Amino acid sequence: MAARSIASLSLSFGLVSIPVKLFSATETASAVHFNMLHNCGSRLKQQYVCLKEDVVVERADMIKGYEFDKDRYVTFTPAELKALEESARHTIDIISFIPLTSVDPIYYDKAYYLAPDKRGAKPYELLRRAMQESGRCALARWAWKGKQYVVQVRPAANEEGGLILQQLLYADEVRSMKELEIERAEIAKPELQLALQLIDQIAADSYEPGDYKDEEKARVLAAIDEKIAGKAIVVAEPSGAEAADAKIIDLTEALRASLGARKPAAGKGAAAAPAAAAAPEASPAPSGEAALPRKAAKRAPAGERAKATEATEATEAAQAPAAAPRARARKQG
């Protein structure tokens, strides 16, 4: 099914005006939704009730208003609201070009795709290639649905992609982290080294969206299917690994446990593992002392060895008559 454009716009680049189409870049319809029902099983409908007269208000009797003071409103007719929305311009005006990484993702809001409209393919591709070669993105202003946005226009990461229009939040729409009063803790060098080892162990070169699935959504859908089939939903207990992880309190011990629980990346430690397996494990030397070669055990003199041998033989001879009756008793039994 072909994508449907939301609007036809014009992207202003110097004296060049590029006709573009606007498309939504994200989907929310795939989320799991539950409907509100009465206990008889019938769907419910939403109604608006007048707080003053306590009556249900039909949509035809509704008007819109802006609360400028407590319980005081200035109202607008549909024609006045339409006039306000008509002030929106269908142009995206580029005001500067900035480095691609200069915008903190915390300011990212909704994303859209821009595609070239009729007679816009060449200037569109020119702008995309120029930004890609320079490593910069465009910062622009865009008035849309009664609000002016600051937007970022950037080339998609893949070569086959086009331009992305990213709405940006204003400074007063993003809370400062200073409000959190985050405490700075002292980190020991060994702890930092262990953390760096863990990062290196599970590091990846890129983000592949297709490698990740919404497992929570799949679990909910599976539970719904079981409910439809007449089966009761069973609440899963925490696994043994999760319970064991919860008991680890010491930071260094937790980092070591994390390193031990994860497999090293491919190629890392492959040569060291066979060598470690082939080498015999030696007991560690006491702290501050070098490991010394072990001396051979001292042998007893020849005379003492002969006496020990005679004593052993005499003991065995004395035990032999007692062993014979026991053997005969076992056979008879």
N, C-alpha and C positions, 0 to 999 in steps of 0.2 A: 504493500500500500504506500503510495507516494505521500511524502510529508506535505502538510498544508501550511502555507506561510501565514503569519499573524498580521503582518503589515508590509507595505512597500515604503521604503525610506530612501534617503539620499545621504551618502557618506561624503562629507566635504573635506577634501584634501588639497589645501592651497587653493589654486584656481580650478582644480579639477573636482567635478561632482560625479560621484559613482552611484548609479542606481542599484540598490540592493533590496533583497527580501529578508524579512526577519522570521526566524523559526525558533520555537522553544527547544532548548537543549536537554531538558530533563523530563523524566516521567515520574508521576506519582500514582498513576492508576493501578500499578502492580502491587500496591500495599494491600494487606488483609484488612477488610472493613467489616464491622458488625453493625447490624441494624437494630434500632430500638423497637421492641415489641411489647404488647400488653401480655399479661400472663395467660390470656386466652389464645395467644399465638398470632394475633393480628398486628399489622404494622401500625406505627404511630405517625402522626403528622404534627409538624411544628405550627404553633399559633402565636400571634402577637396579641398581648392583652394590654389594654389601657390601664395604667396604674391608678388613674384618677377615677374613671367611671367603672372599672372592673368589667369591661366588655371586650369580646374578641373583635379585633380590628381587621377588616379586609384590606388587601393590598391596594385596592383602588382608593382607599381613604387615608393612605399613608403619605406623609411628606417628609422631607429631610431637613435637618437643622443642625446648627453648630452651637455647642455649649460654650459660651464666652464667659459665664460666671455660674456659680452654683445654682442649678435648676433654672437657668435663664438661657434661652436659645434665640438665635436669629435664623429664620427659616428661608428656604430657597425653593422656588418652583422648578419643575423639570426644565423649562426653557432657560432659566438662569443657570442651572447646573450644566446644561449643554453648552451655553456660552462660555462658561469657565473652561470646559474641556476642549473647546475649539481653539483655545489659545495655544494648545500643544502644536509644536512644529514637527514636521516629518523629515527633519534633517538631523544628522549626527555631525556636530561641528568639532573637528580635531583642533585642539589648542596647543598640544606639544607632544613630543616623542621622548619617552623616558626608558631607561633600561628595563628589560623584561622582569628582572628580579627585584625591582625597587618598590613594588606594591606588596605589603604584608597581606597574606591570604586571609587574615582576620577581617579585612575590609571587603572581602568578596561577598556579593549577594547573589541574585539570580543570574544565570548564564543563558545566553542566546547564541544561535548560529546566524551568521550573515552569509548569504549566497548572492552572486551577481544576478541582477535583473536584465532585461533586454538592453543590449548595447553596452553592458557594463563589464563584460568578461575581461577585456584587456586592461583597463585601469584598475580593476579589482585585483588581477594577478600581479600587476606592477606594484601595487601597494603591499600585497602579501609578501612578494619576493624581497622588496626593499627592506621591510621590517625584519624579515628572517635573516637577511645578510648582515644587517646592522646590529642585530641582537637587541632591538628596541621595540616597544609597543606604543600605541597611540593613546593619549589621554584626551577625552572628548566630553562635550556636554550634549545631553539628550533630554528633551521635554517629552514626557509620555504619561498620559492619563492623569493630568493635573499635577504632576510633580516633575521637577527638573532633576536629572541624575547626572552624576559624574560617572563616566564609563571608561573602561579599558577595552581597546580593540587590539587583539593580539593574534598572530598566526598560530594555527594548531600545531602541535608538536610533530605530527606525522606529515610526510610529504604530500599525501593524498588529501589532506584536510584543507580547510579554507580559513576564514576569519571567525573569531569568537568575540562576541560583545559581552563583556562582563560588567554588570551593574556593581558599583562600589558604594559602600556605606559612607555617610558623612562622619566627621570626627565626633560629633555629639551623639551619634547612634552606636558608638562602640565604647563600652565601659573601659576605663583605665585599670590596668592590673595593680596600680598603686593602692586602689581601694581594698585589695585583698590582704595587704600588709604581710607579704610572704616572708617568713623567717629564713635567713641565710645560715645554713649549717656548715660546720667545718668538715671537710672531706679529707681523709687520710690518703696518702699516695698509693698504698696497696689496694685500697677500695676502688680508687679511680682506675688503677691498672686492671683490676678484675672486671670492672664495668666496660672498659675499652675492649677487653678480650671477648666479652659476651657480645658486644656490638659487632665486632669483627667476625665472630662465629656465625651469626645469623644475618650478616649483611647481604643485600641484593643490589644489583646494578640498576634496576628500573622497577617501576610499578606496572604490573600487568592486570588490568581490571578483570579480565576473564578468568583469572585464577581464583577469584573469591566469589563465594555465593552467600546469600543471606540464610544461614543455617537456622536462625531463630524463626524466620518466616516458614521454612520447610518443616520445622518442628510443629508450629502452630497448625499448618495445613494438614499434617499427618494426624494431629489430634482431632481436627475437625472431621477427617475421613473416618477415623475410628468411632467418633461420636455418631456419625451418620450410619455406620454399620452396626450400631447398637452396643458398642464396647465402651466400658468405663475408661475415663482418662486417668492414667497413673502418674503421680508426681514423682519425678526422678530424684533419687537421693544423690548427694554429692559423692563423686568418685573418691577412691582411696587416695589417689594422687593429690586431689584438691585438698583433702583433709590434712594430708601430710604437709603440703605447702603452707597451709594456714598456721602450722605450729612453728614455722621458722621465723624467728624474731630478729636475730642478729643479722645485720646487713651483709657483712663479709661472708657469713655462712650461707645466706640466701644466694649471693652471687656465685659462690662455689657450687652450690647445689644446681643452680641454673646452668652453669657451664657443663656439669656432669650429666645433666638430663638431656642436653641437646647434642645431636650429632654434628661433628665439624663439617664445614663446607667441603665440597668435592675438591680433592687435590691437597687439602690441608691436613698435615699430619699423617699422610699415607705412607711416606717413607719411614717415619719414625716408629710407626706401630709395629711392623715386622721385626725391626731391630730390638724394640723393647720386649717383644714376645720371645725372641731367641735368647736374649741375655738372661742369665740366672739372676734372681733377686738377691741382693746382698743386704745384710743387716746394717743399718746406719750406725756410724761411729758416734760415740758420745760427743756432745757439743764442745768445740775447741780442740779436739784431738783428731789426728790423722789416722786413717784406717791402717792397721799393721797386719803383715802376713801371719797366718796361724802356724804355730809350731807343731811338728808331728808328736803324737803321744809317746811318752817314754816307756820302753818295754821293760818288763821285769827280768831279773837275772835268770839264767838257765835252770839253776837248782830249784828255785821257787816255782818255776813253770812246771817242772816235773812233779813236785809235790802236789800241786793243784790238780794236775791230770790224774794222779793216783787216787786222790780224794773223790773226784767226780766219778771215776770208774767204780769205786767201792759203794758209793751211794746208789748208782744204777743197779748194781748186783743185788743190793739189799731190797730194792723195790720190785725186782722181777718176780719173786715167789708170790708176793701179794697181788700182783696184777693178774696171774694165771687164774686163780679161783674166780675173780670178778668176770673175766672173759668167759669162763665156762657157765657162770650163772646167767649171763646175758644170752648165751646160746640156748640154754634150757628154757628160759622165759620166752 
